[in-house]
Amino acid sequence: MRSIPLQIRNILKEVAEELGEPYIVVEDVYYHEFEFLKDCMERTQKGADYSEYENILLKHLGTFYASKGRINYMVRRFNKNKEDGGS
């Protein structure tokens, strides 16, 4: 079983009751969206140019896209941590 924060678990229980579906079905649907997003983001090779990353639209949640500035910031921070001996 997944470790789920209490607030999210309560929301999922309410949705399951409202829809008349088993709790586990609602939980699987909830996690499937984020697993799909993670899989799409991981498809692009590390070190690729930001323009190679996909824009991902999840209906009712919005579009997730690569920002050149954000990627550059994360690369600089990662490199700084490596130089400082961090993990």
Contacts in CASP RR format, 6 or more apart in sequence:
PFRMAT RR
TARGET T0000
AUTHOR 0000-0000-0000
METHOD contacts of the structure
MODEL  1
MRSIPLQIRNILKEVAEELGEPYIVVEDVYYHEFEFLKDCMERTQKGADY
SEYENILLKHLGTFYASKGRINYMVRRFNKNKEDGGS
2 27 0 8 1.000
2 31 0 8 1.000
4 12 0 8 1.000
4 27 0 8 1.000
8 30 0 8 1.000
12 23 0 8 1.000
12 26 0 8 1.000
12 27 0 8 1.000
12 30 0 8 1.000
13 23 0 8 1.000
15 26 0 8 1.000
16 22 0 8 1.000
16 23 0 8 1.000
16 25 0 8 1.000
16 26 0 8 1.000
19 26 0 8 1.000
33 58 0 8 1.000
33 61 0 8 1.000
36 58 0 8 1.000
37 56 0 8 1.000
37 58 0 8 1.000
37 64 0 8 1.000
40 54 0 8 1.000
40 56 0 8 1.000
41 53 0 8 1.000
41 54 0 8 1.000
41 56 0 8 1.000
41 64 0 8 1.000
43 54 0 8 1.000
44 52 0 8 1.000
44 53 0 8 1.000
44 54 0 8 1.000
45 52 0 8 1.000
47 75 0 8 1.000
50 66 0 8 1.000
50 67 0 8 1.000
50 68 0 8 1.000
50 69 0 8 1.000
50 71 0 8 1.000
51 66 0 8 1.000
53 65 0 8 1.000
53 66 0 8 1.000
53 71 0 8 1.000
55 63 0 8 1.000
55 64 0 8 1.000
55 65 0 8 1.000
55 66 0 8 1.000
56 63 0 8 1.000
56 64 0 8 1.000
56 65 0 8 1.000
57 63 0 8 1.000
57 64 0 8 1.000
58 64 0 8 1.000
81 87 0 8 1.000
END
